[in-house]
Amino acid sequence: MEDIAADKTTLCPSARPESVDGVVFGIISGTVAEPRVAYLKQPLPITDELIAKASPITPAEIFRMAAPCATKACLHFDGQDCRLAKQIADKLPAVAEELPPCSIRRDCRWWNQEGKAACMRCPQVITDNYNPSELTIEVSKPAAS
């Protein structure tokens, strides 16, 4: 496995399973009403075998994944910052009482941009959430360019 800690790439902690060089850093637990990320001690590379294990649901319903930030190719990127990270830090309630034990923090765009505020809200972020609250829908909408 590639050593993520040695990679100085800025990681998006809300990556899609088809992302190049992606890793799984958490598993979705909790309830349908209040899902939460259970963080892995070490990230796992996203492989075809791992994706197949998610079937028949989407991998992003059960895994939190990170991959190199797409910058200009992402609707949430404003040219300098991730607007999704800003929205999460500003609008979602904190759900953690202390920093979660995240294995990608050092390289995470949200951490590097928004710090502790993003991390305290991160456990409630589910990439493929089919039961989102109104607030979650509002926060996750890309800003109009």
Long-range contacts (C-beta under 8 A, 24 or more apart in sequence): 1-44, 1-45, 2-45, 4-43, 4-103, 4-104, 4-107, 5-106, 5-107, 7-107, 8-107, 9-68, 9-69, 9-107, 10-68, 10-69, 10-107, 10-108, 10-109, 10-112, 11-66, 11-67, 11-68, 11-69, 11-104, 11-107, 11-108, 11-109, 12-66, 12-67, 12-68, 12-69, 12-70, 12-74, 12-82, 12-109, 13-64, 13-66, 13-104, 13-108, 13-109, 13-110, 13-122, 13-125, 14-64, 14-65, 14-66, 14-84, 14-125, 14-127, 15-65, 15-66, 15-67, 15-127, 16-60, 16-65, 16-67, 16-127, 17-46, 17-51, 17-54, 17-58, 17-59, 17-60, 17-63, 17-65, 19-46, 19-65, 19-67, 19-68, 19-70, 20-67, 20-68, 21-67, 21-68, 22-46, 22-65, 22-66, 22-67, 23-65, 23-66, 23-67, 23-104, 24-50, 24-63, 24-64, 24-65, 25-64, 25-65, 25-66, 25-102, 25-103, 25-104, 26-63, 26-64, 26-102, 27-62, 27-63, 27-64, 28-61, 28-62, 28-63, 28-64, 28-126, 32-131, 33-131, 34-124, 35-124, 35-126, 35-129, 36-95, 36-123, 36-124, 37-64, 37-100, 37-122, 37-123, 37-124, 37-125, 37-126, 39-100, 39-101, 39-102, 39-103, 40-103, 41-101, 41-103, 42-103, 43-103, 43-104, 58-128, 60-126, 60-127, 60-128, 61-126, 61-127, 61-128, 61-129, 61-130, 64-125, 64-126, 64-127, 65-127, 66-104, 66-108, 69-109, 75-142, 76-142, 76-143, 78-143, 81-113, 82-109, 82-110, 82-113, 83-142, 83-143, 84-139, 84-140, 84-142, 85-109, 85-110, 85-113, 85-114, 85-118, 86-113, 86-114, 87-139, 87-140, 88-114, 88-118, 88-121, 88-122, 88-125, 88-139, 89-114, 89-117, 89-118, 89-121, 90-117, 91-135, 91-138, 91-139, 92-121, 92-124, 92-135, 92-136, 92-139, 93-121, 94-120, 94-121, 95-120, 95-121, 95-123, 95-124, 96-120, 96-121, 96-122, 96-123
